Amino acid sequence: MTHIALVTGAGQGLGYAIAECLLSAGYRVVISDRSLEAAELAIRCRDLGVVGGSVGRRSRVGGGVGRRVGRVVERDLGRPVRLAVRHGG
């Protein structure tokens, strides 16, 4: 079974590099970024996952957002997030 990893801030830079490393390690990678455009570009440039999205410029990752994203991923992909990396530039 392929495990699922969620990487926030993965639209570019270090977050993107982390997502690439996890993909190389065999994870199915789901990315998010404050910028929807950056997340979509990252998915187009490299097949990092089937889910990309924006958490919004003013959203805080705390306060339950991480749990909500995890539930959506589990619902859509049928498996829970095994590894989460909360990266912010």
C-alpha distances in whole Angstrom, upper triangle without the diagonal:
4,6,10,13,16,19,23,26,24,26,28,29,27,24,23,23,21,19,19,18,15,14,15,13,10,10,10,14,16,20,23,26,30,31,29,31,29,25,26,27,25,22,25,25,22,19,17,16,17,18,21,24,27,28,32,34,36,32,31,28,29,30,27,26,23,22,23,21,18,19,19,16,14,17,16,12,12,10,12,13,11,14,17,20,23,25,29,31
4,7,10,13,16,19,22,20,22,24,25,23,21,20,20,17,15,15,15,11,10,12,10,7,6,6,10,13,16,19,23,26,27,26,27,25,22,23,24,21,19,21,22,18,15,14,12,14,15,18,21,24,25,29,31,33,30,29,25,27,28,26,24,21,21,21,19,16,18,18,14,13,16,15,11,11,9,11,11,10,12,15,17,20,22,26,28
4,7,10,13,17,20,18,21,22,23,21,18,18,18,15,13,15,14,10,10,12,10,8,5,6,9,11,14,17,21,24,25,24,26,24,21,22,23,20,18,21,22,18,16,13,12,14,14,17,20,22,22,26,28,30,27,26,22,23,25,22,21,17,17,18,16,13,15,16,12,11,15,14,11,11,8,8,7,6,8,11,14,17,19,23,25
4,7,10,13,16,15,17,20,21,19,16,16,16,14,11,13,13,9,10,13,11,9,6,5,6,7,11,14,17,20,22,20,22,21,17,19,20,17,16,19,20,17,14,11,9,11,11,13,16,18,19,22,25,26,23,22,19,20,22,19,18,14,14,15,13,10,12,13,9,9,12,12,9,10,7,7,5,5,7,9,11,14,16,20,22
4,7,10,13,12,15,17,17,15,12,13,13,10,8,11,11,7,9,12,11,10,6,6,5,6,8,11,14,18,19,19,21,18,15,17,19,15,15,18,18,16,14,10,9,12,11,12,14,16,17,20,22,24,21,20,16,18,20,18,16,13,14,15,12,10,13,13,10,11,14,14,12,13,11,9,6,6,5,6,8,11,13,16,19
4,7,10,9,12,15,16,14,11,11,13,10,8,12,12,10,11,14,14,13,10,9,6,5,6,8,11,14,16,15,18,16,12,15,17,14,13,17,18,15,14,10,9,11,10,10,11,13,13,16,18,20,17,16,13,15,17,15,13,10,11,12,9,8,12,11,9,11,14,13,12,14,12,10,7,8,6,5,6,8,10,13,16
4,7,6,9,11,12,10,7,8,10,8,6,10,11,9,11,14,14,14,11,11,7,6,5,6,9,12,14,14,16,13,11,14,15,12,12,16,16,14,14,10,11,13,11,10,11,12,12,15,16,18,16,15,12,14,17,16,13,11,13,14,11,11,15,14,12,15,17,16,15,18,16,14,10,11,8,6,5,6,7,10,12
4,5,8,10,12,11,7,9,12,10,9,13,14,13,14,17,18,18,15,14,11,9,6,5,6,8,11,12,14,12,9,13,14,12,13,17,17,16,16,13,13,14,12,10,9,9,9,12,13,14,12,11,9,12,15,14,11,9,13,13,10,12,15,14,13,16,18,18,17,20,18,16,13,14,11,8,6,5,5,7,10
4,6,7,9,8,5,7,10,10,10,13,14,14,16,18,19,20,17,16,13,11,8,6,4,7,9,10,12,9,8,12,13,11,13,16,16,15,16,13,14,16,13,11,10,9,9,11,11,14,13,12,11,14,17,17,14,13,16,17,14,15,19,18,16,20,22,20,20,23,22,20,16,18,15,11,9,7,5,5,7
4,5,7,7,4,4,8,8,7,9,12,12,12,15,16,17,15,14,10,9,6,6,6,9,10,11,11,8,7,10,10,8,10,13,12,12,13,10,11,14,12,9,10,10,12,14,14,17,16,16,14,17,20,19,16,15,18,18,15,16,19,18,16,19,21,20,19,22,21,19,16,17,14,12,9,9,7,8,9
4,7,9,7,6,10,11,9,11,14,15,15,17,19,20,17,16,12,11,7,7,6,8,7,8,8,5,4,8,7,5,8,11,10,11,12,11,12,14,12,9,9,10,12,13,13,17,16,17,16,19,22,21,18,17,20,20,16,18,21,19,18,21,23,21,21,24,23,22,19,20,18,15,13,13,10,10,10
4,7,6,5,8,10,10,11,13,15,15,17,19,20,19,18,14,14,10,10,9,11,10,11,11,7,8,11,9,7,10,12,11,11,14,12,15,17,16,13,13,13,15,16,15,19,19,19,18,21,24,24,21,20,23,23,20,21,24,23,21,24,26,24,24,27,26,24,21,22,19,17,14,14,11,10,9
4,6,5,6,9,10,11,13,15,15,17,19,20,19,19,16,16,13,13,11,13,13,15,14,10,12,14,12,10,14,15,13,13,16,14,17,20,19,16,17,16,17,18,17,20,20,20,19,22,25,25,22,21,24,25,22,23,26,25,23,26,28,27,26,29,27,26,22,23,19,17,14,14,10,10,8
4,5,5,6,9,10,10,12,14,15,16,19,17,18,15,15,12,13,12,14,15,17,17,13,13,16,15,12,15,17,15,15,17,14,17,20,19,17,17,17,18,19,18,21,20,19,18,20,24,24,21,19,23,24,21,21,25,24,22,25,28,26,25,28,26,24,20,20,17,15,11,11,8,9,8
4,5,5,6,9,10,11,12,14,15,17,15,15,12,12,9,9,9,12,13,14,15,11,11,14,13,10,13,16,14,13,15,12,14,17,15,13,14,14,15,16,16,19,18,17,15,18,21,21,18,16,19,20,17,18,21,21,18,21,24,22,22,24,22,20,17,17,14,12,8,9,6,8,8
4,5,5,6,9,10,11,12,14,16,14,14,11,11,8,10,10,13,13,14,14,10,9,12,11,7,10,12,11,10,12,9,12,15,14,12,14,14,16,18,18,21,20,20,18,21,24,23,20,18,21,22,18,19,22,21,19,22,24,22,21,24,22,21,18,18,15,14,11,12,10,11,11
4,5,5,6,9,10,11,12,14,14,14,12,13,11,13,13,17,17,18,17,14,13,15,14,10,13,15,12,11,13,11,14,17,17,16,17,18,19,21,21,24,23,22,20,23,26,26,23,21,23,24,21,21,25,24,21,23,26,24,23,26,24,22,19,19,15,14,12,13,11,13,13
4,5,5,6,9,10,11,13,11,13,10,11,10,12,13,16,17,18,19,15,14,16,16,12,14,17,15,13,14,11,13,17,16,15,17,18,18,21,21,23,22,21,18,21,24,23,21,18,21,22,19,18,22,21,19,21,24,23,21,23,21,19,16,15,12,11,8,11,9,12,13
4,5,5,6,9,10,11,9,9,6,8,7,10,12,16,16,16,17,14,11,14,14,10,11,14,12,10,10,7,9,13,13,12,14,16,17,20,21,23,21,21,18,21,24,22,20,17,19,20,17,16,20,19,16,18,21,19,17,20,18,17,14,14,11,10,9,11,10,13,14
4,5,5,6,9,10,10,10,8,11,10,14,15,18,18,18,18,15,13,15,14,10,11,13,11,8,9,7,10,14,15,14,17,19,20,23,24,26,25,24,22,24,27,26,23,21,23,24,20,20,23,22,19,21,24,21,19,22,20,20,17,16,14,14,12,15,14,16,17
4,5,5,6,9,9,11,10,13,13,16,17,21,21,21,22,18,17,18,18,14,15,17,15,12,13,10,13,17,17,17,20,21,22,25,26,28,26,25,22,25,28,27,24,21,23,25,21,20,24,23,20,22,25,23,21,23,20,20,16,15,13,13,12,15,14,17,18
4,5,5,7,6,8,7,10,11,14,17,20,21,21,22,19,16,18,18,14,14,17,16,13,12,9,11,15,15,16,18,20,21,24,25,27,25,24,21,23,26,24,22,19,20,22,18,17,20,20,17,18,21,20,17,19,17,16,13,12,10,11,10,14,14,17,18
4,5,5,5,6,6,10,11,15,17,21,21,20,21,18,16,17,17,13,12,15,14,10,9,7,9,12,14,15,18,20,22,25,26,28,26,26,23,25,28,26,23,20,22,23,19,18,21,20,17,18,21,19,16,18,17,17,14,13,12,13,13,16,16,19,20
4,5,7,9,10,14,15,18,20,24,24,24,24,21,19,20,19,15,15,17,15,12,11,10,12,16,18,18,21,24,25,28,29,32,30,29,26,28,31,29,27,24,25,26,23,22,24,24,20,21,24,22,19,21,19,20,17,16,14,16,16,19,18,21,22
4,6,9,10,14,16,19,21,25,26,25,26,23,21,22,22,18,18,20,18,15,14,12,14,17,18,20,23,25,26,29,30,32,30,29,25,27,30,28,26,23,24,25,22,20,23,23,20,20,23,22,19,20,18,18,15,13,12,14,15,18,18,22,23
4,7,9,13,15,19,22,25,26,25,26,23,20,21,21,18,17,19,18,15,13,11,12,15,17,18,22,24,25,29,30,32,30,29,26,28,30,28,26,22,23,24,21,19,22,21,17,18,21,19,16,17,15,16,14,12,12,15,16,19,20,23,25
4,6,9,12,16,19,22,23,22,23,21,18,19,20,16,15,18,18,14,12,9,9,12,14,15,18,21,22,25,27,29,26,25,22,24,26,24,22,19,19,20,17,15,18,18,14,15,18,16,13,15,12,12,10,9,9,11,13,16,17,21,23
4,7,10,14,17,21,21,20,21,19,16,16,18,15,12,15,16,12,10,7,6,9,10,12,16,19,20,23,25,27,25,24,21,23,25,23,21,18,18,19,15,14,16,15,11,12,15,13,10,12,11,11,10,10,10,12,13,16,17,20,23
4,6,10,13,17,18,16,18,16,12,14,15,12,10,14,14,11,9,5,5,8,8,10,13,15,16,20,22,24,22,21,18,21,23,21,18,15,17,17,13,13,15,14,11,13,15,13,11,14,12,12,9,10,9,10,11,13,14,17,19
4,7,11,14,15,13,15,14,10,11,13,11,9,13,14,12,10,7,5,7,5,6,9,12,13,16,19,21,18,18,15,18,20,18,15,13,14,14,10,10,13,11,8,11,13,11,10,13,12,11,9,11,10,9,10,12,13,15,18
4,7,11,11,10,12,10,7,9,11,9,8,12,13,11,11,7,7,9,7,5,7,9,11,14,16,18,16,16,14,17,19,17,14,12,15,14,11,12,14,13,11,14,16,14,13,17,16,14,12,14,12,10,10,10,11,12,14
4,7,8,8,10,9,6,9,11,10,10,13,15,14,14,11,10,11,8,5,5,6,7,10,12,14,12,13,11,15,17,15,12,11,14,13,9,12,14,12,11,15,16,15,15,18,18,16,13,16,14,11,11,10,10,11,13
4,5,6,9,7,6,9,11,10,11,14,15,15,16,13,13,14,11,8,6,5,6,8,9,12,11,12,11,15,17,16,13,13,16,15,12,15,17,16,15,19,20,18,19,22,21,20,17,19,17,14,12,10,9,9,10
4,6,9,8,8,11,13,13,14,17,18,19,19,17,17,17,14,11,8,5,5,5,5,8,8,10,10,14,16,16,13,13,17,16,13,17,19,17,17,21,22,21,22,25,24,22,20,22,20,16,14,12,11,9,10
4,5,5,6,9,10,11,13,14,15,17,18,16,17,17,14,10,8,6,8,7,7,11,11,14,14,18,20,20,16,17,20,18,16,19,21,19,19,22,23,21,23,26,26,24,22,24,22,19,17,15,13,12,12
4,5,5,6,9,10,11,12,14,16,16,15,14,14,11,8,5,5,8,8,10,13,13,15,15,19,21,20,16,17,19,18,15,18,20,17,17,21,21,19,20,24,24,23,21,23,22,19,18,16,15,14,15
4,5,5,6,9,10,11,12,14,15,15,15,15,13,10,9,8,12,11,12,16,16,19,19,22,24,24,20,20,23,21,18,21,23,20,20,23,24,21,22,26,26,25,23,26,24,21,20,19,17,16,16
4,5,5,6,9,10,10,12,14,13,14,15,13,9,9,9,12,12,12,16,16,18,17,21,24,23,19,19,22,21,18,20,23,20,19,23,24,22,22,26,25,24,22,24,22,19,17,16,14,13,13
4,5,5,6,9,10,11,11,10,11,11,9,6,6,7,10,12,13,16,16,17,16,20,22,21,17,17,19,18,15,17,19,17,16,19,20,18,18,22,22,21,18,20,19,16,15,14,13,13,14
4,5,5,6,9,10,11,10,11,10,9,6,7,9,13,14,16,19,18,20,19,23,25,24,20,19,22,20,17,19,21,18,17,20,21,18,18,22,22,22,20,23,21,19,18,18,17,17,17
4,5,5,6,9,10,11,12,13,12,10,11,12,16,16,17,21,21,22,21,25,27,26,23,22,25,23,20,22,24,21,20,23,24,21,21,25,25,25,22,24,23,21,19,19,18,17,17
4,5,5,6,8,8,10,11,11,9,11,12,15,17,18,21,21,22,20,24,26,25,22,20,23,22,19,20,22,20,18,21,23,20,19,23,23,22,20,21,19,18,16,17,15,16,15
4,6,5,5,6,7,8,8,7,10,13,16,18,19,23,22,23,21,24,27,25,21,20,22,21,18,19,21,18,16,19,20,17,17,20,20,20,18,20,19,18,17,18,17,18,18
4,6,7,8,10,11,12,10,13,15,19,20,22,25,24,26,24,28,30,29,25,24,26,25,21,22,24,21,19,22,23,20,19,23,23,24,22,24,23,21,21,21,20,21,21
4,7,9,11,13,14,13,15,17,20,22,23,26,26,27,25,29,31,30,26,25,27,27,23,24,26,24,21,24,26,22,21,25,25,25,23,24,23,22,20,21,20,20,20
4,6,9,11,13,12,15,18,20,22,24,27,26,27,25,28,30,29,26,24,26,25,22,22,24,22,19,22,24,20,19,23,22,23,20,21,20,19,18,20,19,20,20
4,6,8,10,11,14,17,20,23,24,27,26,27,24,27,30,28,24,23,24,24,20,20,22,20,17,19,21,17,16,19,19,20,18,19,18,18,18,20,19,21,22
4,7,9,9,13,15,18,20,22,25,23,23,21,24,26,24,21,19,21,21,17,17,19,17,14,17,19,16,14,17,17,17,15,16,15,15,14,16,16,18,19
4,6,7,11,14,17,19,22,24,22,23,20,23,25,23,20,18,19,18,14,14,16,14,11,14,15,12,11,14,14,14,13,14,14,14,15,17,17,19,21
4,7,10,14,16,19,22,24,22,23,21,24,25,22,19,18,19,17,14,14,15,12,10,12,13,10,9,13,13,14,13,16,16,16,17,18,19,21,23
4,7,10,12,15,18,21,18,19,17,20,21,19,16,15,16,14,11,12,13,10,8,11,12,9,9,13,13,14,12,15,15,14,15,16,17,18,20
4,7,10,12,15,18,16,17,15,19,20,18,15,14,16,14,11,13,15,12,10,14,15,12,13,16,16,16,14,17,16,14,15,15,15,16,17
4,7,9,12,14,13,14,13,17,18,17,13,13,15,13,10,13,14,12,11,15,15,14,15,18,18,17,16,19,18,15,15,14,15,15,16
4,5,8,11,9,12,11,15,16,15,12,12,15,13,11,14,16,13,14,17,18,16,18,21,21,20,18,20,19,16,15,13,14,13,15
4,7,8,6,8,8,11,12,12,8,10,13,11,9,13,14,13,14,17,18,17,19,21,21,19,17,20,18,15,14,12,12,12,14
4,6,5,8,10,13,14,14,11,13,16,14,13,16,18,16,17,21,21,20,22,25,25,23,21,23,22,18,17,15,14,13,14
4,6,9,11,14,15,16,13,15,18,17,16,19,21,20,21,24,25,24,26,28,28,26,23,26,23,20,18,15,14,12,13
4,7,10,12,13,14,12,15,17,16,16,19,21,20,22,25,25,25,27,29,28,26,24,26,24,20,19,16,15,13,14
4,6,9,9,11,8,11,14,13,13,16,17,17,18,21,22,22,24,26,25,23,20,23,21,17,17,13,14,12,14
4,5,7,9,7,9,12,12,12,15,17,17,18,21,22,23,24,26,24,22,19,21,19,16,15,11,12,11,14
4,7,7,5,6,9,10,10,12,14,15,16,18,20,20,21,23,21,18,16,18,15,12,11,8,10,10,13
4,6,6,7,9,11,11,13,15,16,17,19,21,22,23,24,22,19,17,18,16,13,13,10,12,13,16
4,6,8,9,10,12,13,14,16,18,19,20,22,23,24,23,19,18,20,19,16,16,14,16,16,19
4,5,5,6,9,10,11,13,14,15,17,18,20,20,19,16,15,17,17,14,15,13,16,17,20
4,5,5,6,9,10,11,12,14,15,17,18,19,18,15,14,17,16,13,14,11,14,15,18
4,5,5,6,9,10,11,12,14,15,16,17,16,12,10,13,12,9,10,9,12,14,17
4,5,5,6,9,10,10,12,14,15,15,14,11,10,13,13,11,13,12,16,17,21
4,5,5,6,9,10,11,12,14,15,14,12,11,15,15,13,15,14,17,18,22
4,5,5,6,9,10,11,12,13,13,10,9,13,13,11,13,12,15,16,19
4,5,5,6,9,10,10,11,10,7,6,10,10,9,12,12,15,18,21
4,5,5,6,9,10,10,9,8,9,12,14,13,16,16,19,21,25
4,5,5,6,8,10,10,9,10,14,15,14,16,17,19,21,24
4,5,5,6,8,8,7,7,11,12,12,14,15,18,20,23
4,6,5,5,5,5,7,10,12,13,16,17,20,23,26
4,6,5,7,8,11,14,16,16,19,20,23,25,28
4,6,8,10,11,15,17,17,19,20,23,25,27
4,6,8,9,12,14,15,18,20,22,24,27
4,7,10,12,15,16,20,22,24,27,30
4,7,9,12,14,17,19,22,25,28
4,6,9,11,14,16,19,22,26
4,6,7,11,13,16,19,22
4,7,10,13,16,20,23
4,7,10,13,16,19
4,6,9,13,16
4,6,10,13
4,7,10
4,7
4
